[in-house]
Amino acid sequence: MSTRILVCRWDPYILAALREEGAEVALLFDTFEAAHFHVAEEVLKTLPYVFRINSFDDMDELGQVATQLQHDGWIPDRVVSLSEFSQFGAGYLAQLLGCPQPTLEMALRTRDKRAMKKAVRAAGVACTDFVSLRTSEVAEGVRRTTAELGFPVVAKPAAGLGTLGTSWVRSEEELTVLLTGLGNDGVEHFMLAEQPVAGDEFHVDAIWVDGECKALGIMRYLRPRLAIETAGVGNGSVLLPREEWAELYIDVEEINRRVYGALGIRDGITHLEFFKEPGERRIVFSEIASRFAGGGITQTYRALGDDLRIAWIKSVVDPGRPAPYADGEPSRYVGWINLAPREAGTIVAEPSQSDIDAFDYVVETVRQHGVGDEYGDPHPSAWCLFLIYGADSLEQFEERGRELEKALNDGFRTERVETA
């Protein structure tokens, strides 16, 4: 019998990959996705079960979904969450349906950065210092931040996504204004104030099956995420060849083992971020997400074979499958950058493929948005055009990224439609 997978979130790429691997797939998505994503009805008609719910946080709705599947005898082998915001819902469904992962404890420790950092620190991993903040206790939170961290600090939602909602706060007054403003809706909001960490920022993307790491790659961001000022400049990362970065791989694999044990992760694909000073061996853990990475990260692995998402899907459908990339360690540097318009609006012009083809080191073009699409505020996670490319050294990779930005970003043009 084929493997049954209950997928939490609309993602046509993942749905197609699962079915191509022979899985039987049921889908659960919410009203936000229905309103903001192009949910293809022709795809939905091919699935044995499709559930549209108001929210992944609604336990009553989720319970009814689980009861329906149990009533019909369609019990999944795996529940997989493809986004930050379906983590708790996936954990609840897994518990109701008898699936071992993801657990609610794992969801808590990979969503709430306070629980995450406490667990990781208890496992002996160096971690960014923080103060927990509540919008109902503004003065106390500001006092503790001043006493324990000083300023500047990085303020972020306790259960946020990427850099969204994350900002630099440089004084008591700024933090007071931020927390007071968040609390004006009458709802309790939880935040963190983090002490900034110097050094380069890296990310680790890994696939785990039954507690064993099946694939692991370390990439260095071209700039730390909070240092990026606009979407199309310095926005990317590069995969580090193991043979040239052997010591870092040894250290990261040990830290990864401790982090996964502390958070209760045994299966799945994850995206972990850390900081390290150049020339120093000490690694400082930042945070981890129990989902695949964004940007052009997973596509970079196509230079070795499969997109990292496909390698993960193969491990979900057939856990006994050999580890990917066993013979595909990169002998050179390969990575990605995001090119994008400088201003929001309707995209009316973009770099042509012939313009991109003039750079023979570019191996793939991935367009997230094109002519006719609305492009919003160009914040660091506003993806538009990924270029996957290679180089013989880290320095050459960085030089080529700047060359591509200078030559191609001017090919974008947006127009704003004025409303009366």
N, C-alpha and C positions, 0 to 999 in steps of 0.2 A: 504494500500500500504506500502511496506517495506521502511525503512529509506534509503535515498540515501546519500552516503558519497563519497566525492572526496578526495583521499589520496595523499598527496605530499611526496613522497619518497618510494622507494622499501623497504619493510619490510615484509617478508613472515609470520612472527609470528602475526603481527597486521592484515594483510590481512585475514589470516585464522580465527582469533578471531572475526573480524567483520562479516564475512560470517556465522560463526557458530551462531552468535547472530541474524542472519536473515537480515543483511543489504545488500543492493545492492551497490557494490563498483566499482568506477572508479579509475584508477591509473595514476599518473603523475610522471615520474622520468627523471633524466638528464643523460648526457653522462658520467659524472664522475662515477655515480652509475653503469651504464652499463659496464664501463671498470673495476671497482674495486670490484663489488659485483657479486655473482652468481645469476643472474636474471633468474629464471626458466621459460622457455617458456611454459611449461605445465600449469603453474599457470596463466600466462598472457592470455592464450587461454580461460580461464573460466570467464574472466571479460568482462563486456559489452563495456568498453572503456579503452584503454591503450594509453597514449601519451608519446612519447620519445622526449625530448627537449634538446637543447644545454645547457641551464642554467636557473635556477629559477629566475635569475636577468634580463632575457630578456623580457621586457614588451611586445614587439611585438609578440613573440611566445606565451606568456601567453594570450594575447588578442585574438589570433587566436584559442586557446583552448577553451576559454570562448564562443567565437562566434559559434564554432562548437557545443558545448553542447546546447547553446540556440537554434540554428537552428534545432537540433534534438529533442528539447523538454525535454532533460534530465537535469533537474535543481536539483543540490544537496541540501539536507537539511543542510549539514555541510561540510565545508572544513577543513581538519585537516593537520597540518604540523608535521612531525615526526623528523625533524632535525633542527639544528640552521640555516642552509643555505637555507632552503625553507620558512622561516618565512615571508619575504617580498612578495615572490611570492604567498603564500597562502593568505596573506592579500589583495593583488591586485585582485586575483581571487574571493575572497569572496565579495569584493566590486562590481565587474563586474556582479557577479551572484546573487546578492541580499541577501547574507548570512550575518547575523549580526556580526559574529565573524569568524576569527580574523580580527581586524581592522588594517589599516596601521599604525595608531598611536600606537597601542599596539605592533606591530612588531618593530617599531622604538625604543620604550622604553624598550623592552626586548632583543633587539639585540645590540644597541649602549649603552655601559656601562656609557657613559657620560650623555646621556639623562635619562637613568635609575636612576642614583644616584641623579641627580638634582630633578627629580620628587619625589623620595622617601624621600629625605631630606626635600623637601617642605611639605611633609605630616607629618613631625615631628618625623621621624625615624632616629636614629643615624646611620651614614654612614661613611665608610672609606674615608679619605681625599684624593684628587687626583689633578693632574695637567694634562690638555689636551695638547697633543703634536702633532706636524705636522712635517713630514720629510722635508718640504720645509722651515721650520723655526727652524733649529736645535739649533743655538746659543740662541735664545729667549726661547725655551723650556727648555734648560739646565739651563739658568739663573733663570727662574721661579721655576723650581724644587728645585734648591739650596735655593732660598729665602723662598719658601713657605713650603717645606717638609724637606729639608736636605737629607742626605744619611745614610743608604741604602734605596732604594725604590724598589717596585715591578713594573716592566714594563710589560704591556700586550696590545694586540691589542684592539682597541675600540670595535670591533665587533668580538671577537675571540670565541674559543670553549674550554671550560674546562681550563686545564693548558697548552694547546698547544700554543706555541709562548710566553709563560709567563716566566719571569726570574728575578732573583735578579740583581740589578744594584747597585754597591757600591761606585761609584764616578762619578764626572762630566765627566771624561775621558771615562769611560765605557758607559755612556749614549750618549755621542757624537759619539762614534764609532758605537753603536747600531743604532741610528737614521740615521747616514750618510750611513751605509751599507744598511738599508732598502730603502733609497731613491735613491740608485744607479740605479734602474730600470726606473727612470724617471717618476714614478707614485706617486701621493700623498698618503701617508699612515698616518693613524691617530692612535695614541697610547695614553695610560694613564701611568702616573707615580703615583703609589699609596703608601701612607704611610703605612708601615707594622702595623698590629694589633696583640697584644699579646693575648694569651689565646688559648683555645681549639676551634676547628672548628666543626660546626654542619651543618646538612642540614635538610630541611623541605620539604617533598613531600606531595602534596595535590591535591585533585580532587574537582573542582568547577562546579556547575550547576546553571545557572541563578543567579549568585552572591552569592550563598549559598555554604559553604564548606561542602562537603559530606564525606570527609575522610582526615585525617591529621596525619602524623607520624613524630616524631623528631628522627633523628639518629645522633650519634656523630662519626666523623671520628676517626680512631685509631691514626692517625697523621694528622696534617694540610696538605693539599694537596701539598703545596710547600716545606714541610719538607721531603717528600718521595723522596728517592734517586734512587730507582730501583723498578720495577713493582711488585716484589714478596715479599717485606718486609714491614710490617706495612701498607698495602694497603687494607683498608676495612672500614666498619662502623657498628655500632650496634644500634638497635632500642631500645629506652628508654621507659620502662613501665610508663604509665601515672600515676599510683598510687604512684610511687616513685619519679616522677619528676613533680608533679602537678603544682608547682609554675612556672616552665619553660614553661609548656604547656599553662598556662594562659597568660603569657607574649608573647609567640610566636603567639598565636592565635590573640591577639590584633595587634601585628606588622603585621602579615599576612593580616589582614583585611585592614590596612592602605596601605600596599604595593600594594595589588590588586586593591584597589580603585584608587591609584595614577597612576597605569600603565594601567588602563582601562581593566583589565582582569575580565571577568564574567563567562567564561566557559573554561574547559580544565584541563590539568594536568600540574603541574609545579614543579620545583626543585629550592629551595631557599637555599642560604648558608649564615651563620653568624658566628661571633666569640663571645666568652664569657670567661672572666677570671673565673677560679674556685673560688667558694665562693662569687662571685660578681653577682648582678642581672642585671646589664647593658648589653644589647645586641647591637652589632654593625653589621649592615647589610653589606653584602659583594656584592652579586649579585643574580640574578634570571634568570632562563631559562624557556620559555613557551613550555616545552616538558618534556617527562618522563626522569628520571635519567638514567645514565649509570652504569657500573659496575654490581655488584650483588644486587643493591638496590631494584629494583622492585621484584626480585625473593625472597627476604627475606620475603615479605608479604605472600608468599605461606604458611608460618608457621601459619598464621592466617586464611587462606582461599584461596582467589584468589591472583595470581600475581597482583601487583598494576596496571599494564598495562591492565589486563583483567577487573579489577574493573572500570577503566576509560572507556574502550570500552563499557561496559554495560551501563554506564551513557550517553554515546554518542548516542547509539541506542535507549535507553529508559530513558529519563531524569527523569521520575517519579519513577524510581526504588528506593527501600529503600536504605539508606546509607549502604555501606559495612562495615564489621567488627564491627557491632553494638554489637555483643556478643563475639568479638574476640580480645579484648585488651590483649596484652601479659602479662602473669603473671611472665615471666622471660625474660632474655635478649636473643635476637636472632639477628643475623647479618651475615656478610659475610667477607671473605678475598679473595684476588687474589693471587694465587701462579703462578710462572712464571720462565722461564729460566733466567739465569743471563746474557746470551749473545745472540745476534741476530744470526739467521741462520735457517737451516732446522731442525725442531724438529725430533729427531731420537729416543728419549725415553721420557717417562712421567710417573708420579706416577700411579700405577695400582689401579683399584677400590678396590681390596682386601687390598692394603696398606691403602687406605682411610677408609675402613670399620673397620679397627682395632680401630678407634676412634669412640666410640658409640655415642658421642654427635654431630657428623656430621649428618645432616638430609637430605642433598641433595648435589649432585655433578653436576656442570654445566660446561661443557667443551666448551670453545670458540674456542680453537685451539687444534689440536692433532698431532699425529705422521704423518709426511709427509708434514705438513703445514710450510710455511715460517713465521718466527717470527722476526719482525723488532726490532728497538731500544727499549729496555725495559724501556721506560719512564712511568710515573705514570698511564697513561691511556691506556697502552698496555695490554689489557685484555687477559687472557689465561685460567686459571682454577679457577672457583669460588667454594668455599666451604661454604655452608650455615650451621651454627651450633648454638647451644644454650649454655647458662650458667645460673647459679643462681645469679650472681652478675656481675657488670661491671669489677671488678678486675679479676674474674675468666674468663670472656670472653677474656680479654687481654692476660691472661696467656695461655689459650688454643690456641689462635691465634699464639703466639710465639712457642708453642709446635708443632703445625701443620707445620709451616714454617720450623722449624729445622728438623722435621722428613721427610718431603715430597719434599721440594724444590730440594734436591739433586737427586731426581728421574728424573729430567729433564736433557736432554742432547741435544745440538744442534751441527750441523756441518755446516761449511761454504764451499761453492763450489767456488774454486778459478777459476777466469776467466783469460784467456790469454790477 
